[in-house]
């Protein structure tokens, strides 16, 4: 029992690492602005990930030749995280980073519910109630954002749904695959999916998919996006291998704190009172679930 507690605690610590690192990737993508196509930024993000992790996995003997079913699952994971990332980066062109992150944070509630449906993880009535409170908090954030930027406010919702399914699939695959290998194949799968559209739309004038040659500033920011994304998603893959998705989900709320700080320091953006109230509801619901899980873990196991 003690070993199980230790692995869950390590998984939580790794999720904390993800939550504190990930906002820096979003800030780097927002700094690029309209200088490059969103598809090009996303391609660089996954290209760096594949370039780092594929040789590492090969060197350490963690790489293997996936079968047809596994390759298909990698493509599904790659497609989910590709769409999630593209929608979020596009939203950042219209919205403050903290507002976009706050709307995205319906994702842990979606993940909690999906963990019960697809992974068989137990979800009691108190956790359902906490999810409901979190969704209400998200509505407080979405309403003023929708008034300001219109349909762009829904892009983080698309990101949330895609990322929740990505997390569920990651949890399933992490049980039989090394996290480094899994993230290496994810980067490769995302590249396989995004490079053909970029080639096809080159010179088309379609803003999201028409690539252009980056200047030195954009090259540095693209490298930052890729490096930070790789580090953060390695953390999340190891975390999901060590702890249940429904336990880890509330820890992601730390990402709101990091996003708010970076948004204010770099862009001068600060959420309004209604958004702060919504964030407070979301964080409170998440922390309730988290501390309840930790209290249940400390209960002694019944005698066999």
Order of alpha helices (4+ residues) and beta strands (2+ residues): alpha-alpha-alpha-alpha-alpha-alpha-alpha-alpha-alpha-alpha-alpha-alpha
